[in-house]
């Protein structure tokens, strides 16, 4: 197929170049552009037949192999940056060298070297290096009469030469040819940085030749040196004549080698800048894609599509790392409609992706042509694995490390974005769950019926922790067996039967262990494996009352809102579950105590409030729960200081009414799980669990609210005004036991008249 080129600017130089290009069967001139079309036509008095002269810039919208910039107009790369990015822009001199000289001969050595020198000295070396190297090798062979040759570049890290371009060797063999420094003719020349001319077959021992070639009768090999550094070698050989090369050929090859070295250096500098620009663009694209407000799986799908486009239309897959399970969980792919509802996981160390995850190192596979074929790139943020990006490349894929470097940069940018998104998601989920737990806790502790408490405990627990099933057992006081009091879940009868068999075993283990636990994989537990069945993961905790275990609460199989399948619970879930269990224990304590109290009449008949005995039991329970933690409970008191005077000066009915009104006024601002008790004829005491950051302010506000309500009732304050005294005590700073707390709380700190 002929290569389409266009000319940008009509000048004497480009007009002289046109006949040479038209004589080249590999080149097709699509047209010559000039903004000053009239002057261009005058300059081209006798244009080549069929040459299209135009001032229409749509010429550059066509798919072109190259644009030849005459230098008479504004630079093409500035005038048409999009077109320049999609093709190579050459000077007329470079185009003449590549396509205008035809088969070179020995008498044109000086002209060819001068052309090459001018190319090297040009300001912008934008020509594709591979094409230029190929042309230079062709020139070297045609001038010297060689019938084969290669240009090899030195890999300094591996200390070996690799083929960049060769004639007489199949391209698919190039990546397989590697010559260590010091071995063979090419290895010796690169190691010694001196040229060699070999007449006849090379001595195998002298040159440490591993694989002897019988098709080479003579050879030239010159080092490619720039600023004292060996970059590679230029090899030329002849298969038929031992005297094929003379000293002039060696001198020409050396000069050509020096120019080759300069071109390599310039090309590498240009390639470095291009790679950096490409990497910066790739990183910017990744950050833009992952900075949206879409859910993380949607953003990762967009990332996969972007990566797949950069990889030549290949396939990209994104995994997130599950620390608890030490596995990679599939979350997104560039393929349309793939993986809906599936829980695909790769264990650490399993396959290529698993090995990259375990070692925290990228793993790449190259094809026979040396181009990248597959890459497994760990997503590392702060040294921690957060996921993995797996890429299968498509066609075409650029040679060299440019693509691999760009993908590594994209993976690094993606890792930071994924880590940030996961941190925010965890914080948000934890905050939401803790808020839900507090709200559910208030409902639980304000419920007086045991059956309702157990129902709420399973339903609220399953909803908050996204469990598929919840089972609560309580000990039967007569049989002493732990029986199911509540189940919540989506299981049918058969599923419930299987679950209850499993829960029986889980409950026994939990009662033995006497602490909350996480069963990440039920089937991995030796005594549960046979009963695990369809159930994967569980949370289980004992329920205590007065330090005695009275039951268990267990949750099974986490089903997140964005998933269609059950997954495992994690350590974060265990922390939230433990917090929730404390509310369930408190609610059961309240409900069971109320049931017991109603049988033993631990209530004041006049006000309907619990009495001092009930309050004493509840304070002891909260002290056990609080331990030595600051701010977990406080005790407050309110005393009608002149109740006797009110009774003497007024009447008994008015005094009784005052007691009832004070009780009502105290009850109103308290929370459902606070305990208000009448502990004396003129005294009320309050237990305030979790009083908040400022218990003193809370008691002061309570005193003010009660005093205002009593003071505004004129009938209660005639003929004697009511005097109220309030006190409080904080645990453990003002009392570590019940007696000390009550004694301190009975000391008046606030008086209201």
C-alpha angles and dihedrals in degrees: 000000000000118000113242115224134174131205120229109202128011111241137150089261095053092043089054090048096053097075091049091052093046089054090056109089091205095060131073118189108215094187149304119255127205127162089214095058097169093054090044091055091048090051090049094055092165107025119192113269111271095012111146113221112190146160092205110112091202083088086082093052088073121093103268133182092209145347118222108215111205092196093232095108133044109299111284093227089059098041095047108017095165093053091044091054091055099050142026120267116214136186117236089251093056091046090051091052094047101042111004108064100061114191108001125218136201094260091062097058095112094047092049094047090049091052091050092047091052090050091053091048093049115113097239120034098193099148115119102264094215092059092045092049090050091051093047090051089050090051092049092050096046094046095047097036093240117157096205141018150146143210112225127190125210120243099209095194094053094033091226139114121243129192115255096173133353140177118211093027124091111249093231088062095054097086090051095056111090124160119194118223111272096021122109125350095298092046091050093049092049092047095046096035088223130118123245133205112195121197114198125349114342118248107255096210096042094054098032091238111188097185113030118215118214094186094070119084097165137007145189121204124177129178121242102228128177122178091343095308122116110228099173144299139275113223125197126173143173123212100199111037130053091199096046095123129052132186092273089057090050092050091048091048090050092052090046089049092054090051090046089054092051091048091049090051093048092045091050091050090050091045091050092053091046092050092049091050090048092049093049090050091049092050091048091052092050093050092048092051095047096042094072124106093243120119113278095251090054091050092048091051089054088049091052091051091050093048091047091055091052090049093062097271094309131141126278127191128189125207131185119216118242105206094189092054096031089227142115115248117207111235110157146008139183090237116101116251096353124152100006108177095353126132101214116178136176116202118227108271094019114127125327095310092047092049091052089050093049096046094037086224130117116255118204134182123201129203126237089274091056094250122133112270104166136009131186106194120187114221104228123183116181089344091304122118111238100164147317137256116211119194132189109191125226132196133331103025120178118241123242128034098301095103094042092050092049091050091049090052090049091050091051092050091045092051093058092047093048092048091050092047092050092049091052092045092050093048092047093046092047092047091048093048094047090050090049091048092052091050092046089046092057090052091047099049092045091056114098100188116085093211091054091048092054092047092051092044093060098038096045093042093052093047096046096046094037093239123164093214137020128190127187122191128189129190115255106231092217104041094028088220123132107242131184110262099171140015127186124183150086098271122127122225095278092046090050092051091052091045094050091052090052093044090055090061093042091050092052091052091046092050090051094048093043093205140085114271143182121228100196093178114018092191089059092061107096096218094042103042096094093049096040094092111152094348117102113178140012147187117209134176138173118244114225136199118186090345091306120115109239102168150332137256118204132181123197134203120357115235111187118208092245095050135076095204140058119261137180128284117239139209092270089057090052091055092050091045092052090053091049092050090058089061091047090052092050092048092050090048092053094045095046092045093049089051090050093043094053087057095049096037098236090167135100108248095209098054101017089234125132114266132233094276092057091046091051092055092047093049090051091051093051091047090057090049094046097048109174095329117130121238097015096120145000136188124220135184138201122196130187096222098192101037091124091052091049089052093048098044096039126019140282093257092056091048092051090048090052091054092050093048092050089051091051092046091051094047096052101068095039123099122247093255096046113102121228116187136175104234100171143010091272099014136091126185129198133203111207113189114197093004094184133244096308111038091166092059091046093054090046092053089047091051092048093049093049094044092049092051094049094042092053092058102085093188090063093050100052127127090355125033114232118246118204125192123197131194138171143187130205125217126262100354094059100029137356097197136044097258093051093047094049092046093051093044091054090062107098115241100161128039124192125190 
